[in-house]
Each structure stands twice: as structure tokens, then as C-alpha cells.
Amino acid sequence: MIVPAFCMLLREAMTDPLLERYGVIIIDEAHERTLATDVLFGLLKEVLTKRIDLKVVVMSATLEAEKFQNYFLEATLMRVPGRLYPVEIFYTQNPERDYLEAAIRTAVQIHSCEPPGDVLIFLTGEEEIEDACMKVRREIGNMGDRVGPVKVVPLYASLPPQQQQRIFDDAPPPRDGSSGVPGRKVVISTNIAETSLTIDGIVYVIDPGFAKQKVYNPRIRVESLLVSPISRASAHQRAGRAGRTRPGKCFRLYTEGSFKKDLQEQTYPEILRSNLGSVVLQLKKLGIDDLVHFDFMACFSHSIVQEIDFFLNSNTTLPLKWILLPKKLWPVHFWHFCGPYAKDPPAPETLMRALELLNYLGALDDDGNLTQIGTVMSDFPLDPQLAKMVCASPQFRCSNEIFTITSMLSVPNPFIRPRDQQGEADEAKSRFSHIDGDHLTLLNAYHAFKQNNEDSQWCYNNYMNYRAIKSADSVRSQLVRIASRFNMSLVSTDFTSRDYYLNIRRAILSGYFMQVAHLERQGSYLTVKDNQMVTLHPSTCLDHKPEWVMYNEFVLTTKNYIRICTEAKGEWLIEIAPHYYDLTNFPACEAKRVLERIYERSKVNY
């Protein structure tokens, strides 16, 4: 849980609604439209009506200035000339069938034909990047001494920090001293290199026009990583990487027509494709109860809104691009979701799912008001399930352990698995593995780190991300400080007790009882209530298939995977969450029949 500045500001607003500590607030990279920035925009707009002395500066190199200006009630617009160097843009004549092969081919051509200068290639994910690194090295290596040496460097979020720093290394020197052909550095990165990062020496950018986006399906509570086309704003940001220190070139692996017609103007706002549980909890804590009419940023540009308004209020035939629904539904379609100022509220189903989640967790009562435990949960900068797990942990006498597990779940994966050392990394991880699941494995890894005096060399030897686990240690300290404000006791079950790990697993289930899967007779898992067939992720430490598993993530990639899994017991489900496992409102499935037998055995009247 590395909290961005925007999130910190939102949390401050919970205790200081008018943000009186601040005279000027600057929001940079506003075009990215993250969850935090969208909520912050709405909050600041409300604060500005009550504080005329407050100044808000919204910045971006690719900002939809007109939209932001109208949203903030005709705010002053300032254009500051940048110091970027010119960047020449090249498009393909025809669409590329395979953008990965096209990117590799373009990099090789640049190295063999273009003047000195480093190359930045944008790809979508770790596997793709590592594959491209290998192929670029091989292709250029096969060219022998005709070309200069090349240094290929990957960059993605899960890469260890010391390896991420390699992007700032110098290009390799010529093979034959100063008289030889100069070397070149090739950085292959996800979109984390798109903004707020200057890599000296980058002259050439290769942009295939794709990125991975996390998209949330509220019906089945699934987050999927989808490869999607980027926006024109992102394309401009990528091209700008080539003009930071000298004139550059950007090779776009798509046609100019596709850029103008197919790519949307701005990146699709995160609030429209995310689980909103934490957002709703935040807004409730801020005193905002009318979530539907919260003043979200506009999705459509002001000109489009005016166009829609004109056609809806005239007898003129609506242009083809707006013929989406029967005419009688046009006003409902556009104005229910956009309002007269084209606001961007999340989809009603996503919002209802978030309210349902918080109600089941006990954070909201049946009237949608914050409960006592909901107030405590909102003070923790965590997802609602993690916050509930933390709040429930003292009653299971394992708050110390739950703080540790929560902190390890809030940082990047602490286990490193290099492509060329996967066997060694898996063997190292097995030394911390717990037979009952991944949450307990994370606990063991943290304890081993502390017992070895937080040694970075020990982390290196055991294929653990030192910076990630140090961040987890810092997060844990932060959680303990918050807990102390509520007089939350820090307790542990005696390690020698047979209940030590049982209590921890029950505490985890108190937050994740809605994310449980049952092992069916045919050997597959079926998620409870949502009835989705899922598979344990290959990274799990479970060496068997328990009847019930609770999971942290349901991710759709090549399969329906559940990640970070730990064994649960059917008896715990009806003990910890009888309101959720009410069989009178439970879909027919094998899990229901098993729970019925458990209810009968325990003589619980359901």
C-alpha cells in the first residue's frame, strides 16, 4: 500500500473537509483520470465554493483543457510553452498483423540504419517484454560487427528496483574503441514509462498503440487484464518521450487514419472500469451520501454535449454517430448518465455492487449509513475486505499476524521469479511455503526477513524483492499507528497452540467470505453464488485441493484464475457470515448442498 499524494489528500479531507492546511493544490498528469483524481476533482470543486482563497492548479501536457475549464466553472486557462524538442512522427502504411514482431523489426532497423540514440519500445506486459528483449538481442547479435553493440533493458512494475535502475545506464561503448560503430541502449517498457519519467539518451520511440488495462465486471466481481488500444492523449505522451533531451522520432505501428478515427481522445476513466468499494467508503466518510449525483468529471467533451443538447431539443435528424437507441430513449440514455453538465457517474450496477459489498461487510447499515465499524474501516487506506479483516482480527487473537499479512498484500509481489532462474526462485519460495495457503506463506516470508535482520543480501539470495518487503514493513507500522487511535489491541495466539494458524485463517475469512470457491466433483472450483468455474493460479503454494478456498483476486487472463488462495472450512462460513450464507437466497449448486448438511449437523435454523 504505497499511497499516492492524491489518496493522501483525500484521507486528509476526512478530518479536514475544507482542506484548510492548504492554500494551493497542484494536480499534475490530470489526463490519467485515476480513481483518486476523479474523486478529488469533485471534492475540490465543492471546497472551492466555500473557500475563495484556495487555488487549484490542474496540469497535463495532453489535457482536454476545454472540458476541465468548463467543469471548474470557467476557470482561467493558461498555456505554458514546453521545452520539448521536435519529434517527427511516422505511421505505417497498412495495419500490422503482429505488433510485437513489428516492434522488434522496427528496433532492428533503427539500430542498423539510424544515427546514434537510444530506443524506447512500449509493450503491454512482463511476458511480452521479456520475449521481445530476447528476440532483439538475438536479431542484432546475428548481424555481427556490421552494427554497434546493444544493451537491451526491460522495465515493468514487478521488476526488482535495482534492475529498474538499469534504464538509466549509459549505452555500451563501441567494440573497437572510439573509432568503432557506437552502441545503443534499447528500453522495452510498459506504459509506466509514459509519463513523469525522463530517460536521458532516448531519441527513438516505438509505439504499437496498445496497453493493458484492468477492467472490473461487477456482476461476477472479476478483474480482467485486457489488451486495449491506447488513447490519442497516451500516444502524444509516448511520442513526447523522444523529445525530452534532443530532437527525436516516433514510429507508430498503426496508420494515421487509425490514429485519427479509431483511438479515443482521452484514456477511459478508471472510475468507469473499477471496483468502487473503497471509493464509496471514502465518499461516505467525507459526508457525501448522494453518490449518484456526485459531481464527477465529464466523460464527453463540452462540444459533444452541446451537440447532443441541440439535436435533442430540435426536430433535426440526429447524426448517424448518435443513433444508439430509439429516439424516445435518447434523453434517458444521455442525461441519466451525463446530466446537463455531462457528468461521469459510474455505472449503476457497479455502484450497487459496491454498496452491497459494504453492507455485507458491516460497513454500511441497511439504510446506507456508515456503521461504527465502517467508520473505523474508512480510516485504514485499504480495500474494504482488507480493512474488515484488520478490524476483526483482535477477536480472533491474531491482529499482529493480520497486520503483517495485510501489509504484504498491499505492496508488489515480494517473490521474484526471473525468467532464466525460475527453478531456483521456486525452490527458494518453497522454503517459506505453508501447506494451508498463500496468505500464511507471506506471513512466513516476512518473519524470515525480520529474523535475518532485514538483510538485503539475504533477500537477494532468497529471490525476494527487498524494496517491496521493506515497504511492507513500513505499511505495517502505519497500520499499527492507525489501530492505536482506536485502541485496537495487538495480540497473537500462542505459536505452539494448534489454533495459531486456524485463528489467522478465520480472521482472513472475516474479510473475504464473499470470495470463496468450492471444489466440485469433477475437480474444478466454482465460486460461491457467482457460479464461475475457476482454476487455482500456478503460483499458489497449496499442494492439495481443499474443499473450500478463499482467494484475494479473481483475474481473467488466459483462464479464470484465483490468486493468493488459502484453505477455509465450510463450518467457518456459516459461523462468520451467516447473513451471506443464508441458504434461502442461495443458488442451487453442490456448495449449497454441502452447506445444508453443515447446517443440519450444527442444528442451525436457517
GUVO-508180 format. One record per residue (C-alpha): residue number from 1; x, y, z. Coordinates in nm, 3 decimals, always signed. Layout:
# GUVO-508180
num:u:v:w
NUM:X:Y:Z
...
***
This chain:
# GUVO-508180
num:u:v:w
1:+0.000:+0.000:+0.000
2:+0.212:+0.281:-0.131
3:-0.035:+0.571:-0.107
4:-0.012:+0.835:-0.384
5:-0.031:+1.201:-0.289
6:-0.388:+1.230:-0.426
7:-0.502:+0.949:-0.196
8:-0.330:+1.112:+0.100
9:-0.510:+1.438:+0.027
10:-0.845:+1.256:+0.017
11:-0.772:+1.096:+0.352
12:-0.685:+1.436:+0.498
13:-1.022:+1.565:+0.378
14:-1.192:+1.312:+0.608
15:-1.071:+1.509:+0.911
16:-1.034:+1.848:+0.741
17:-1.326:+1.876:+0.492
18:-1.222:+2.223:+0.370
19:-0.851:+2.134:+0.343
20:-0.764:+2.445:+0.544
21:-0.399:+2.344:+0.575
22:-0.351:+2.421:+0.205
23:-0.350:+2.743:+0.010
24:-0.254:+2.594:-0.328
25:-0.319:+2.242:-0.458
26:-0.146:+2.127:-0.779
27:-0.276:+1.820:-0.965
28:-0.033:+1.700:-1.230
29:-0.091:+1.441:-1.505
30:-0.463:+1.511:-1.474
31:-0.537:+1.340:-1.805
32:-0.477:+0.996:-1.650
33:-0.819:+1.009:-1.477
34:-0.739:+0.773:-1.191
35:-0.991:+0.685:-0.921
36:-0.825:+0.921:-0.676
37:-0.809:+1.218:-0.914
38:-1.174:+1.184:-1.023
39:-1.295:+1.181:-0.663
40:-1.055:+1.464:-0.577
41:-1.184:+1.679:-0.864
42:-1.541:+1.651:-0.734
43:-1.432:+1.722:-0.377
44:-1.220:+2.024:-0.473
45:-1.500:+2.170:-0.683
46:-1.721:+2.161:-0.374
47:-1.448:+2.304:-0.149
48:-1.384:+2.590:-0.393
49:-1.741:+2.714:-0.342
50:-1.667:+2.754:+0.030
51:-1.305:+2.871:+0.014
52:-1.246:+3.157:-0.227
53:-0.884:+3.181:-0.111
54:-0.796:+2.828:-0.226
55:-0.613:+2.797:-0.556
56:-0.625:+2.474:-0.758
57:-0.384:+2.419:-1.046
58:-0.462:+2.131:-1.285
59:-0.179:+2.036:-1.520
60:-0.108:+1.800:-1.805
61:+0.074:+1.807:-2.136
62:-0.224:+1.638:-2.304
63:-0.512:+1.790:-2.111
64:-0.863:+1.833:-2.252
65:-0.842:+2.195:-2.148
66:-1.194:+2.292:-2.254
67:-1.350:+2.010:-2.053
68:-1.160:+2.096:-1.736
69:-1.223:+2.465:-1.781
70:-1.599:+2.412:-1.805
71:-1.600:+2.164:-1.518
72:-1.434:+2.415:-1.286
73:-1.683:+2.687:-1.377
74:-1.490:+2.870:-1.648
75:-1.157:+2.860:-1.469
76:-0.862:+3.051:-1.609
77:-0.679:+2.865:-1.883
78:-0.302:+2.905:-1.909
79:-0.079:+2.755:-2.175
80:+0.284:+2.724:-2.075
81:+0.518:+2.656:-2.365
82:+0.723:+2.345:-2.304
83:+1.092:+2.292:-2.364
84:+1.043:+1.974:-2.563
85:+1.240:+1.919:-2.877
86:+1.061:+1.846:-3.203
87:+0.957:+1.485:-3.260
88:+0.900:+1.354:-3.612
89:+0.604:+1.114:-3.632
90:+0.596:+0.815:-3.868
91:+0.293:+0.592:-3.932
92:+0.268:+0.253:-4.102
93:+0.108:+0.245:-4.445
94:-0.100:-0.061:-4.358
95:-0.218:-0.212:-4.027
96:+0.031:-0.453:-3.867
97:-0.083:-0.812:-3.816
98:+0.153:-0.872:-3.522
99:+0.254:-0.557:-3.333
100:+0.518:-0.745:-3.128
101:+0.706:-0.867:-3.436
102:+0.665:-0.525:-3.598
103:+0.814:-0.356:-3.290
104:+1.116:-0.591:-3.291
105:+1.165:-0.541:-3.666
106:+1.149:-0.163:-3.627
107:+1.403:-0.167:-3.342
108:+1.646:-0.371:-3.552
109:+1.602:-0.134:-3.848
110:+1.665:+0.169:-3.628
111:+1.983:+0.014:-3.490
112:+2.116:-0.070:-3.835
113:+2.014:+0.247:-4.022
114:+1.954:+0.542:-3.789
115:+2.211:+0.775:-3.627
116:+2.313:+0.716:-3.263
117:+2.047:+0.745:-2.997
118:+1.864:+0.513:-2.759
119:+1.532:+0.343:-2.830
120:+1.219:+0.314:-2.614
121:+0.963:+0.046:-2.706
122:+0.619:+0.035:-2.543
123:+0.467:-0.312:-2.491
124:+0.182:-0.440:-2.276
125:+0.321:-0.674:-2.009
126:+0.608:-0.865:-1.849
127:+0.591:-1.179:-2.063
128:+0.574:-0.979:-2.385
129:+0.863:-0.757:-2.278
130:+1.092:-1.044:-2.179
131:+1.016:-1.219:-2.509
132:+1.095:-0.901:-2.702
133:+1.422:-0.848:-2.511
134:+1.540:-1.196:-2.604
135:+1.445:-1.154:-2.971
136:+1.603:-0.808:-3.008
137:+1.931:-0.936:-2.858
138:+1.926:-1.237:-3.090
139:+1.840:-1.043:-3.408
140:+2.104:-0.777:-3.351
141:+2.358:-1.036:-3.236
142:+2.315:-1.219:-3.567
143:+2.418:-0.901:-3.751
144:+2.771:-0.929:-3.612
145:+3.020:-0.641:-3.636
146:+2.821:-0.458:-3.904
147:+2.635:-0.278:-3.625
148:+2.731:-0.147:-3.285
149:+2.672:-0.331:-2.959
150:+2.329:-0.311:-2.800
151:+2.213:-0.314:-2.439
152:+1.850:-0.428:-2.405
153:+1.681:-0.333:-2.077
154:+1.328:-0.436:-1.966
155:+1.107:-0.213:-1.750
156:+0.786:-0.320:-1.577
157:+0.633:-0.276:-1.233
158:+0.720:-0.618:-1.085
159:+1.087:-0.589:-1.182
160:+1.321:-0.555:-0.880
161:+1.423:-0.191:-0.818
162:+1.793:-0.247:-0.884
163:+1.706:-0.387:-1.226
164:+1.465:-0.099:-1.297
165:+1.752:+0.144:-1.241
166:+1.938:-0.009:-1.538
167:+1.728:+0.204:-1.773
168:+1.948:+0.499:-1.670
169:+2.273:+0.322:-1.761
170:+2.477:+0.458:-2.048
171:+2.467:+0.296:-2.389
172:+2.752:+0.045:-2.447
173:+3.075:+0.185:-2.596
174:+3.191:+0.088:-2.948
175:+3.353:-0.254:-2.977
176:+3.677:-0.115:-3.126
177:+3.724:+0.189:-2.912
178:+3.634:+0.538:-3.021
179:+3.667:+0.454:-3.391
180:+3.410:+0.175:-3.389
181:+3.036:+0.181:-3.451
182:+2.864:+0.336:-3.147
183:+2.646:+0.123:-2.925
184:+2.281:+0.177:-2.840
185:+2.050:+0.116:-2.546
186:+1.703:-0.029:-2.608
187:+1.450:+0.008:-2.325
188:+1.137:-0.210:-2.357
189:+0.869:-0.091:-2.116
190:+0.505:-0.099:-2.019
191:+0.316:+0.231:-2.004
192:+0.488:+0.316:-1.671
193:+0.745:+0.498:-1.886
194:+0.470:+0.705:-2.049
195:+0.464:+0.999:-1.806
196:+0.676:+1.168:-1.539
197:+0.991:+0.987:-1.647
198:+1.284:+1.117:-1.848
199:+1.540:+0.864:-1.971
200:+1.842:+1.052:-2.100
201:+1.951:+0.946:-2.444
202:+1.610:+0.836:-2.578
203:+1.584:+0.957:-2.937
204:+1.354:+0.693:-3.090
205:+1.016:+0.573:-2.963
206:+0.831:+0.271:-3.099
207:+0.458:+0.280:-3.017
208:+0.245:-0.023:-3.115
209:-0.065:+0.156:-2.983
210:-0.169:-0.092:-2.712
211:-0.165:-0.116:-2.333
212:-0.305:-0.344:-2.067
213:-0.597:-0.212:-1.866
214:-0.763:-0.362:-1.563
215:-1.140:-0.384:-1.617
216:-1.387:-0.479:-1.345
217:-1.701:-0.681:-1.412
218:-1.943:-0.602:-1.128
219:-2.177:-0.895:-1.199
220:-1.920:-1.162:-1.122
221:-1.673:-0.941:-0.933
222:-1.392:-1.022:-1.176
223:-1.097:-0.801:-1.268
224:-0.963:-0.877:-1.612
225:-0.640:-0.758:-1.769
226:-0.730:-0.665:-2.125
227:-0.501:-0.551:-2.403
228:-0.673:-0.240:-2.539
229:-0.591:+0.041:-2.782
230:-0.442:+0.347:-2.617
231:-0.594:+0.695:-2.643
232:-0.461:+0.981:-2.855
233:-0.353:+1.151:-2.532
234:-0.141:+0.847:-2.442
235:+0.003:+0.842:-2.794
236:+0.110:+1.206:-2.754
237:+0.266:+1.125:-2.416
238:+0.461:+0.834:-2.566
239:+0.589:+1.043:-2.855
240:+0.700:+1.307:-2.606
241:+0.947:+1.063:-2.451
242:+1.160:+1.105:-2.765
243:+1.185:+1.481:-2.736
244:+1.292:+1.532:-2.377
245:+1.664:+1.598:-2.430
246:+1.706:+1.628:-2.809
247:+1.505:+1.605:-3.134
248:+1.360:+1.260:-3.183
249:+1.147:+1.028:-3.391
250:+0.836:+0.830:-3.301
251:+0.738:+0.525:-3.504
252:+0.369:+0.447:-3.459
253:+0.287:+0.092:-3.566
254:-0.060:+0.189:-3.687
255:-0.195:+0.403:-3.965
256:-0.256:+0.775:-3.945
257:-0.621:+0.711:-4.025
258:-0.648:+0.473:-3.733
259:-0.490:+0.733:-3.504
260:-0.746:+0.997:-3.605
261:-1.057:+0.779:-3.632
262:-1.015:+0.473:-3.408
263:-0.832:+0.600:-3.100
264:-1.046:+0.784:-2.849
265:-0.937:+1.129:-2.746
266:-0.863:+1.053:-2.381
267:-0.796:+0.746:-2.171
268:-1.114:+0.579:-2.048
269:-1.159:+0.697:-1.686
270:-1.058:+0.442:-1.425
271:-1.374:+0.508:-1.225
272:-1.581:+0.354:-1.507
273:-1.385:+0.027:-1.505
274:-1.304:-0.033:-1.138
275:-1.442:-0.187:-0.821
276:-1.581:+0.111:-0.630
277:-1.595:-0.036:-0.279
278:-1.313:+0.181:-0.141
279:-1.442:+0.490:-0.329
280:-1.792:+0.458:-0.182
281:-1.646:+0.410:+0.167
282:-1.434:+0.722:+0.122
283:-1.725:+0.931:-0.004
284:-1.943:+0.815:+0.285
285:-1.673:+0.914:+0.533
286:-1.650:+1.254:+0.361
287:-2.022:+1.303:+0.428
288:-2.132:+1.255:+0.065
289:-2.446:+1.042:+0.067
290:-2.589:+1.124:-0.277
291:-2.342:+0.912:-0.471
292:-2.537:+0.912:-0.798
293:-2.526:+1.289:-0.829
294:-2.173:+1.340:-0.705
295:-2.005:+1.591:-0.937
296:-1.780:+1.359:-1.137
297:-1.568:+1.485:-1.424
298:-1.730:+1.487:-1.770
299:-1.679:+1.188:-1.993
300:-1.778:+1.371:-2.310
301:-1.627:+1.695:-2.430
302:-1.835:+2.010:-2.390
303:-1.876:+2.044:-2.764
304:-2.028:+1.698:-2.789
305:-2.263:+1.774:-2.502
306:-2.376:+2.091:-2.682
307:-2.427:+1.890:-2.999
308:-2.641:+1.633:-2.821
309:-2.837:+1.910:-2.649
310:-2.905:+2.080:-2.982
311:-3.039:+1.769:-3.150
312:-3.242:+1.654:-2.852
313:-3.418:+1.987:-2.836
314:-3.488:+2.030:-3.206
315:-3.665:+1.848:-3.480
316:-3.342:+1.799:-3.668
317:-3.247:+1.443:-3.753
318:-2.981:+1.313:-3.514
319:-2.647:+1.242:-3.684
320:-2.561:+0.880:-3.751
321:-2.294:+0.872:-3.481
322:-2.563:+0.941:-3.216
323:-2.813:+0.683:-3.332
324:-2.754:+0.447:-3.040
325:-3.106:+0.394:-2.906
326:-3.466:+0.457:-3.005
327:-3.536:+0.830:-3.007
328:-3.765:+0.816:-2.706
329:-3.473:+0.680:-2.504
330:-3.216:+0.937:-2.614
331:-3.278:+1.174:-2.324
332:-3.276:+0.887:-2.076
333:-2.960:+0.740:-2.222
334:-2.757:+1.059:-2.232
335:-2.891:+1.265:-1.946
336:-2.944:+0.993:-1.689
337:-2.577:+0.916:-1.707
338:-2.435:+1.251:-1.811
339:-2.669:+1.514:-1.667
340:-2.683:+1.864:-1.809
341:-2.308:+1.907:-1.747
342:-2.207:+1.568:-1.883
343:-2.105:+1.421:-1.553
344:-1.946:+1.079:-1.541
345:-2.111:+0.878:-1.264
346:-2.009:+0.515:-1.253
347:-2.244:+0.253:-1.390
348:-2.538:+0.197:-1.151
349:-2.462:-0.176:-1.129
350:-2.103:-0.109:-1.023
351:-2.224:+0.137:-0.761
352:-2.488:-0.107:-0.630
353:-2.230:-0.384:-0.609
354:-2.008:-0.159:-0.401
355:-2.294:-0.072:-0.167
356:-2.385:-0.441:-0.141
357:-2.025:-0.534:-0.057
358:-2.002:-0.271:+0.218
359:-2.336:-0.378:+0.360
360:-2.230:-0.742:+0.380
361:-1.902:-0.637:+0.542
362:-2.099:-0.443:+0.803
363:-1.953:-0.107:+0.699
364:-2.295:+0.028:+0.595
365:-2.632:-0.041:+0.754
366:-2.945:-0.126:+0.555
367:-3.016:+0.247:+0.508
368:-2.673:+0.307:+0.356
369:-2.529:+0.488:+0.658
370:-2.181:+0.430:+0.796
371:-2.174:+0.193:+1.092
372:-1.929:+0.213:+1.379
373:-1.703:-0.049:+1.223
374:-1.744:+0.122:+0.884
375:-1.606:+0.442:+1.035
376:-1.302:+0.253:+1.161
377:-1.258:+0.072:+0.827
378:-1.263:+0.402:+0.637
379:-0.961:+0.524:+0.836
380:-0.745:+0.244:+0.702
381:-0.607:+0.316:+0.349
382:-0.702:-0.033:+0.238
383:-0.955:-0.215:+0.022
384:-1.274:-0.277:+0.226
385:-1.211:-0.654:+0.257
386:-0.862:-0.595:+0.396
387:-0.991:-0.324:+0.629
388:-1.262:-0.556:+0.764
389:-1.004:-0.831:+0.811
390:-0.787:-0.593:+1.014
391:-1.079:-0.471:+1.226
392:-1.197:-0.827:+1.301
393:-0.851:-0.966:+1.384
394:-0.845:-0.886:+1.760
395:-1.149:-1.106:+1.824
396:-0.958:-1.397:+1.667
397:-0.647:-1.311:+1.872
398:-0.421:-1.263:+1.572
399:-0.408:-0.889:+1.498
400:-0.026:-0.891:+1.488
401:-0.026:-1.155:+1.217
402:-0.312:-0.999:+1.021
403:-0.133:-0.662:+1.015
404:+0.166:-0.842:+0.865
405:-0.036:-1.030:+0.603
406:-0.225:-0.714:+0.509
407:+0.094:-0.516:+0.463
408:+0.244:-0.792:+0.244
409:-0.072:-0.791:+0.029
410:-0.051:-0.412:-0.009
411:+0.286:-0.400:-0.187
412:+0.418:-0.552:-0.511
413:+0.475:-0.927:-0.511
414:+0.771:-0.985:-0.277
415:+0.872:-1.305:-0.457
416:+1.100:-1.258:-0.759
417:+1.094:-1.515:-1.039
418:+1.350:-1.427:-1.309
419:+1.280:-1.582:-1.644
420:+1.618:-1.760:-1.656
421:+1.614:-1.870:-1.290
422:+1.260:-1.990:-1.237
423:+1.362:-2.324:-1.086
424:+1.593:-2.162:-0.830
425:+1.328:-1.900:-0.744
426:+1.057:-2.165:-0.694
427:+1.290:-2.365:-0.469
428:+1.363:-2.054:-0.260
429:+0.992:-1.975:-0.226
430:+0.919:-2.333:-0.116
431:+1.126:-2.268:+0.198
432:+0.856:-2.025:+0.314
433:+0.555:-2.213:+0.177
434:+0.276:-2.310:+0.414
435:+0.064:-2.611:+0.334
436:-0.259:-2.422:+0.412
437:-0.210:-2.143:+0.164
438:-0.052:-1.828:+0.026
439:-0.151:-1.583:+0.298
440:+0.041:-1.788:+0.554
441:+0.333:-1.814:+0.310
442:+0.352:-1.435:+0.302
443:+0.350:-1.433:+0.683
444:+0.637:-1.684:+0.694
445:+0.841:-1.481:+0.443
446:+0.803:-1.162:+0.649
447:+0.900:-1.338:+0.972
448:+1.209:-1.486:+0.800
449:+1.304:-1.138:+0.673
450:+1.286:-0.994:+1.025
451:+1.474:-1.290:+1.177
452:+1.755:-1.228:+0.927
453:+1.791:-0.864:+1.038
454:+1.623:-0.720:+0.727
455:+1.933:-0.803:+0.527
456:+1.920:-0.705:+0.157
457:+2.173:-0.974:+0.065
458:+1.955:-1.236:+0.233
459:+1.665:-1.113:+0.017
460:+1.879:-1.140:-0.295
461:+1.985:-1.493:-0.209
462:+1.625:-1.596:-0.145
463:+1.475:-1.433:-0.454
464:+1.280:-1.175:-0.259
465:+1.219:-0.812:-0.355
466:+1.399:-0.618:-0.080
467:+1.228:-0.287:-0.154
468:+0.881:-0.450:-0.161
469:+0.925:-0.623:+0.173
470:+1.074:-0.307:+0.330
471:+0.768:-0.119:+0.202
472:+0.550:-0.384:+0.365
473:+0.733:-0.324:+0.692
474:+0.662:+0.049:+0.660
475:+0.295:-0.017:+0.576
476:+0.267:-0.240:+0.883
477:+0.396:+0.039:+1.106
478:+0.142:+0.276:+0.953
479:-0.144:+0.031:+1.015
480:-0.036:-0.017:+1.377
481:-0.039:+0.362:+1.430
482:-0.392:+0.387:+1.289
483:-0.505:+0.093:+1.504
484:-0.369:+0.260:+1.817
485:-0.601:+0.558:+1.758
486:-0.894:+0.321:+1.803
487:-0.735:+0.137:+2.096
488:-0.726:-0.177:+1.884
489:-0.535:-0.444:+2.073
490:-0.226:-0.606:+1.919
491:-0.249:-0.971:+2.016
492:-0.131:-1.312:+1.899
493:-0.234:-1.667:+1.971
494:+0.050:-1.867:+2.125
495:+0.260:-2.005:+1.841
496:+0.266:-2.352:+1.997
497:-0.115:-2.366:+2.003
498:-0.292:-2.574:+1.739
499:-0.523:-2.272:+1.694
500:-0.243:-2.037:+1.586
501:-0.287:-2.078:+1.209
502:-0.657:-2.167:+1.242
503:-0.732:-1.829:+1.401
504:-0.540:-1.645:+1.130
505:-0.734:-1.824:+0.856
506:-1.067:-1.744:+1.026
507:-0.970:-1.378:+1.054
508:-0.886:-1.370:+0.681
509:-1.225:-1.523:+0.605
510:-1.398:-1.246:+0.801
511:-1.297:-1.008:+0.521
512:-1.307:-1.247:+0.227
513:-1.616:-1.460:+0.290
514:-1.761:-1.332:-0.038
515:-1.454:-1.456:-0.226
516:-1.478:-1.830:-0.167
517:-1.474:-2.118:-0.415
518:-1.592:-2.479:-0.367
519:-1.427:-2.787:-0.516
520:-1.679:-2.963:-0.741
521:-1.692:-3.337:-0.806
522:-1.533:-3.306:-1.150
523:-1.224:-3.145:-0.991
524:-1.282:-2.779:-1.079
525:-1.361:-2.493:-0.845
526:-1.688:-2.299:-0.857
527:-1.711:-1.954:-0.697
528:-1.982:-1.926:-0.434
529:-2.300:-1.752:-0.554
530:-2.143:-1.619:-0.875
531:-2.104:-1.976:-1.012
532:-1.786:-1.909:-1.210
533:-1.558:-2.201:-1.295
534:-1.208:-2.109:-1.178
535:-0.859:-2.257:-1.151
536:-0.600:-2.214:-0.878
537:-0.324:-1.987:-1.007
538:+0.004:-2.172:-1.081
539:+0.183:-1.952:-0.825
540:-0.021:-2.090:-0.531
541:+0.161:-2.272:-0.251
542:-0.130:-2.508:-0.190
543:-0.002:-2.861:-0.256
544:-0.351:-3.009:-0.248
545:-0.705:-2.916:-0.349
546:-0.903:-2.826:-0.035
547:-1.281:-2.842:-0.046
548:-1.311:-2.469:+0.022
549:-1.066:-2.193:-0.066
550:-1.078:-1.818:-0.007
551:-0.894:-1.600:-0.253
552:-0.774:-1.243:-0.280
553:-0.805:-1.195:-0.655
554:-1.011:-1.333:-0.940
555:-0.821:-1.245:-1.255
556:-0.916:-1.336:-1.608
557:-0.608:-1.377:-1.828
558:-0.575:-1.693:-2.034
559:-0.803:-1.869:-1.781
560:-1.030:-1.783:-1.490
561:-0.765:-1.779:-1.218
562:-0.799:-1.721:-0.846
563:-0.479:-1.587:-0.687
564:-0.344:-1.584:-0.332
565:-0.553:-1.870:-0.203
566:-0.586:-2.022:+0.145
567:-0.790:-2.316:+0.268
568:-1.117:-2.241:+0.451
569:-1.373:-2.461:+0.628
570:-1.742:-2.485:+0.548
571:-1.827:-2.456:+0.919
572:-1.650:-2.120:+0.934
573:-1.864:-1.979:+0.653
574:-2.190:-2.011:+0.843
575:-2.024:-1.908:+1.168
576:-1.856:-1.590:+1.040
577:-2.103:-1.478:+0.771
578:-2.448:-1.634:+0.831
579:-2.611:-1.329:+0.666
580:-2.427:-1.400:+0.341
581:-2.466:-1.779:+0.355
582:-2.841:-1.765:+0.409
583:-2.948:-2.068:+0.210
584:-3.297:-1.933:+0.146
585:-3.133:-1.693:-0.101
586:-2.863:-1.920:-0.237
587:-2.834:-2.052:-0.594
588:-2.869:-2.427:-0.642
589:-2.525:-2.589:-0.663
590:-2.310:-2.852:-0.495
591:-2.181:-2.595:-0.244
592:-2.537:-2.528:-0.128
593:-2.598:-2.898:-0.066
594:-2.276:-2.921:+0.136
595:-2.373:-2.617:+0.343
596:-2.719:-2.764:+0.405
597:-2.556:-3.070:+0.557
598:-2.333:-2.848:+0.771
599:-2.635:-2.653:+0.893
600:-2.812:-2.976:+0.980
601:-2.513:-3.105:+1.174
602:-2.477:-2.785:+1.368
603:-2.855:-2.764:+1.420
604:-2.863:-2.407:+1.295
605:-3.204:-2.287:+1.191
606:-3.162:-2.117:+0.861
***
